[in-house]
Amino acid sequence: MKVKIFIILYFMAVTHASELFQHGHGIIDNISTTDSVLYLTLDACDSRPNGYDAKLINFLRKEGIQATLFLNSSWINANPKTAQDLANDSLFKIENHGARHRPASLAGKSAYAIKGASSKEGLLSDILPNQSKIFTLTGREPTWFRSGTAHYDAEAVHEILALGLKIAGFAVNADYGSTAPKKTIEKLVAQALPGDIILAHMNRPESEVAAGLMSSLLKMKNLGYHFEKLPD
């Protein structure tokens, strides 16, 4: 009987460890602070590698709003001049959004119909090549990682942290993968609290992301908030 109970508990633990999640141990959604600071993060995914929301980036430059840009390898490859231009701008910080844009799952779990890496080697092949690519682009090693789909399992979190990387989660999902309308984006950003990490996208210029962020970020500035890049 004790052996059966042990086996059941073991398989329950293994199953739990392989489940995907977006928030939890090892994932940073908020940076504790007493200041009125927010952390805007923009993903450039491989789902639209040729997409570049220049209107949004130009707005950030005009308003002096700092942001951390999570670039995927495919996006960098498709936009080398733009990627270099962003890397040269002190307003922005370039961080790692993976080489293959897939969930960080050593068990091969899927999120949004995208299958995870399935092994430690597969996970590393999604992280390390883009570390090198961003180092070449910026002259610095990325210190933050956000997986494709922003989903992880417990084993993947352990391996990512073992590399010395921080995992960028989010307290505010501002655009639902670039699908949210302007009014929804405004409502979501308005819920941000001091130290919150805001997630949005910069590779869907046809979406309402720029319109929603432009109005909502100005409102947050008027409320006394300022924006900083994620700290090392």
PLY file of the C-alpha trace (Angstrom):
ply
format ascii 1.0
element vertex 232
property float x
property float y
property float z
element edge 231
property int vertex1
property int vertex2
end_header
0.00 0.00 0.00
2.82 2.42 0.89
4.51 1.66 -2.44
1.28 2.39 -4.33
0.82 5.69 -2.48
4.42 6.66 -3.24
3.96 5.88 -6.93
0.74 7.91 -7.09
2.35 10.88 -5.32
5.41 10.62 -7.59
3.37 10.75 -10.79
1.26 13.58 -9.39
4.45 15.57 -8.72
5.85 14.85 -12.17
2.59 15.86 -13.82
2.44 19.07 -11.80
6.06 19.92 -12.68
5.29 19.58 -16.39
2.24 21.85 -16.36
2.63 25.20 -18.08
2.11 28.48 -16.25
2.71 32.18 -16.83
3.01 33.32 -13.22
4.73 31.70 -10.28
8.07 30.87 -8.70
11.01 32.34 -10.60
8.94 34.58 -12.87
9.13 38.31 -12.17
5.87 40.21 -12.71
6.59 43.21 -10.50
9.74 44.88 -9.21
9.15 46.02 -5.65
9.37 49.79 -5.34
7.85 52.74 -3.52
8.32 54.94 -6.60
5.69 55.59 -9.25
7.60 53.61 -11.86
6.34 51.19 -14.50
8.27 48.84 -16.77
7.02 48.76 -20.35
8.17 45.67 -22.24
7.53 45.14 -25.95
7.89 41.78 -27.67
8.94 41.36 -31.29
7.86 37.82 -32.11
8.52 35.56 -35.08
4.83 35.27 -35.93
5.17 38.51 -37.90
8.93 38.87 -38.34
8.58 41.61 -40.95
6.24 43.65 -38.77
7.57 46.80 -37.11
5.35 49.28 -35.30
7.34 52.39 -36.15
4.47 54.62 -35.01
4.70 53.19 -31.50
8.49 53.43 -31.31
8.49 56.98 -32.66
5.94 57.93 -30.00
8.13 56.48 -27.24
11.08 58.46 -28.56
9.06 61.68 -28.75
7.80 61.28 -25.18
11.09 59.98 -23.76
9.44 56.77 -22.54
11.94 54.04 -21.79
11.12 50.45 -22.71
12.68 47.00 -22.68
12.44 45.28 -26.05
12.32 41.48 -26.18
13.51 40.56 -29.65
13.21 37.14 -31.26
15.97 35.90 -33.58
13.65 35.74 -36.59
12.63 39.36 -36.07
16.24 40.50 -35.78
17.15 38.60 -38.95
14.24 40.18 -40.84
14.96 43.70 -39.52
18.74 44.03 -39.08
18.96 47.79 -39.64
15.97 48.53 -37.41
17.29 46.19 -34.72
20.65 47.97 -34.77
18.96 51.37 -34.65
16.99 50.30 -31.57
20.10 48.83 -29.96
21.93 52.13 -30.44
19.17 54.11 -28.71
19.78 54.52 -24.98
16.02 54.84 -24.46
15.69 51.10 -25.07
17.17 47.91 -23.68
17.33 44.76 -25.80
16.57 41.42 -24.15
16.09 37.80 -25.21
12.79 36.54 -26.66
14.24 33.27 -27.93
15.40 31.88 -31.23
12.33 29.79 -32.06
9.56 31.52 -30.09
8.11 28.52 -28.32
6.97 27.75 -24.77
9.72 26.92 -22.28
8.61 23.36 -21.60
11.00 20.48 -21.07
7.98 18.20 -21.28
7.06 19.45 -24.74
3.76 20.98 -23.64
1.99 23.36 -26.03
0.60 26.87 -25.62
-1.51 28.53 -28.31
-0.87 25.41 -30.44
2.90 25.97 -30.28
4.83 22.97 -28.96
7.52 23.42 -26.32
11.17 22.45 -26.52
10.74 18.90 -25.11
14.25 18.72 -23.59
16.95 20.72 -21.84
18.96 20.76 -25.06
15.94 22.05 -26.96
15.39 24.79 -24.40
19.02 25.89 -24.56
18.85 25.94 -28.37
16.03 28.47 -28.01
17.94 30.69 -25.56
21.68 30.61 -26.22
21.81 31.42 -29.96
19.75 34.56 -29.34
21.98 35.48 -26.41
24.90 35.51 -28.85
22.93 37.36 -31.51
21.92 40.12 -29.10
25.48 40.36 -27.75
26.67 40.97 -31.31
23.94 43.55 -31.75
24.40 45.44 -28.47
27.80 44.52 -27.02
26.17 43.22 -23.83
24.78 39.88 -22.72
21.02 39.90 -22.16
20.10 39.44 -18.50
16.39 38.82 -19.05
14.53 36.12 -20.97
10.89 35.82 -21.98
9.85 32.65 -23.75
7.61 32.52 -26.78
4.00 32.60 -25.51
5.38 33.55 -22.04
4.61 30.02 -20.79
6.96 27.86 -18.70
7.05 24.63 -16.77
8.88 24.23 -13.47
11.87 22.38 -14.93
12.35 25.02 -17.62
12.24 27.79 -15.02
14.95 25.96 -13.07
17.18 25.68 -16.15
16.69 29.31 -17.18
17.55 30.59 -13.72
20.62 28.31 -13.68
21.89 30.26 -16.70
21.85 33.40 -14.57
18.93 34.90 -16.48
15.91 36.59 -14.98
12.51 35.59 -16.35
10.33 38.52 -17.41
6.71 37.86 -16.62
4.03 40.53 -16.57
1.55 42.05 -14.19
-0.38 43.64 -17.05
-1.00 41.90 -20.36
-1.84 45.07 -22.22
-2.72 43.83 -25.70
-3.57 40.11 -25.58
-1.01 39.26 -28.22
-1.77 42.39 -30.26
-5.46 41.47 -30.57
-6.97 43.90 -28.04
-8.80 47.02 -29.26
-7.71 50.49 -28.17
-10.27 50.87 -25.39
-9.31 47.51 -23.85
-5.63 48.41 -23.92
-6.38 51.71 -22.19
-8.41 49.93 -19.52
-5.74 47.31 -18.89
-2.82 49.76 -18.64
-4.84 51.94 -16.24
-4.82 49.01 -13.79
-1.01 49.03 -13.49
0.51 49.52 -10.05
3.98 50.77 -9.06
6.71 48.37 -10.18
4.46 46.44 -12.56
5.83 44.94 -15.76
3.58 45.72 -18.72
3.60 43.33 -21.69
2.70 44.48 -25.20
3.96 43.94 -28.76
5.86 45.97 -31.35
5.61 43.79 -34.47
1.94 44.27 -35.37
1.62 47.75 -36.89
-1.79 46.86 -38.33
-3.18 46.37 -34.81
-4.53 48.95 -32.35
-1.57 48.50 -30.01
0.09 51.80 -30.88
-3.16 53.77 -30.53
-4.00 52.11 -27.22
-0.54 52.52 -25.72
-0.05 56.07 -26.92
-3.13 57.32 -25.10
-2.79 55.13 -22.01
0.90 55.78 -21.42
0.29 59.53 -21.58
-2.50 59.14 -19.02
-0.15 57.23 -16.71
2.46 59.97 -17.09
-0.16 62.57 -16.18
-0.90 60.53 -13.04
2.75 60.89 -12.03
4.16 57.61 -13.32
7.44 57.35 -15.19
8.84 54.47 -17.20
12.17 52.72 -16.80
14.00 49.84 -18.46
14.18 46.57 -16.58
17.21 46.64 -14.27
20.14 44.24 -14.67
0 1
1 2
2 3
3 4
4 5
5 6
6 7
7 8
8 9
9 10
10 11
11 12
12 13
13 14
14 15
15 16
16 17
17 18
18 19
19 20
20 21
21 22
22 23
23 24
24 25
25 26
26 27
27 28
28 29
29 30
30 31
31 32
32 33
33 34
34 35
35 36
36 37
37 38
38 39
39 40
40 41
41 42
42 43
43 44
44 45
45 46
46 47
47 48
48 49
49 50
50 51
51 52
52 53
53 54
54 55
55 56
56 57
57 58
58 59
59 60
60 61
61 62
62 63
63 64
64 65
65 66
66 67
67 68
68 69
69 70
70 71
71 72
72 73
73 74
74 75
75 76
76 77
77 78
78 79
79 80
80 81
81 82
82 83
83 84
84 85
85 86
86 87
87 88
88 89
89 90
90 91
91 92
92 93
93 94
94 95
95 96
96 97
97 98
98 99
99 100
100 101
101 102
102 103
103 104
104 105
105 106
106 107
107 108
108 109
109 110
110 111
111 112
112 113
113 114
114 115
115 116
116 117
117 118
118 119
119 120
120 121
121 122
122 123
123 124
124 125
125 126
126 127
127 128
128 129
129 130
130 131
131 132
132 133
133 134
134 135
135 136
136 137
137 138
138 139
139 140
140 141
141 142
142 143
143 144
144 145
145 146
146 147
147 148
148 149
149 150
150 151
151 152
152 153
153 154
154 155
155 156
156 157
157 158
158 159
159 160
160 161
161 162
162 163
163 164
164 165
165 166
166 167
167 168
168 169
169 170
170 171
171 172
172 173
173 174
174 175
175 176
176 177
177 178
178 179
179 180
180 181
181 182
182 183
183 184
184 185
185 186
186 187
187 188
188 189
189 190
190 191
191 192
192 193
193 194
194 195
195 196
196 197
197 198
198 199
199 200
200 201
201 202
202 203
203 204
204 205
205 206
206 207
207 208
208 209
209 210
210 211
211 212
212 213
213 214
214 215
215 216
216 217
217 218
218 219
219 220
220 221
221 222
222 223
223 224
224 225
225 226
226 227
227 228
228 229
229 230
230 231
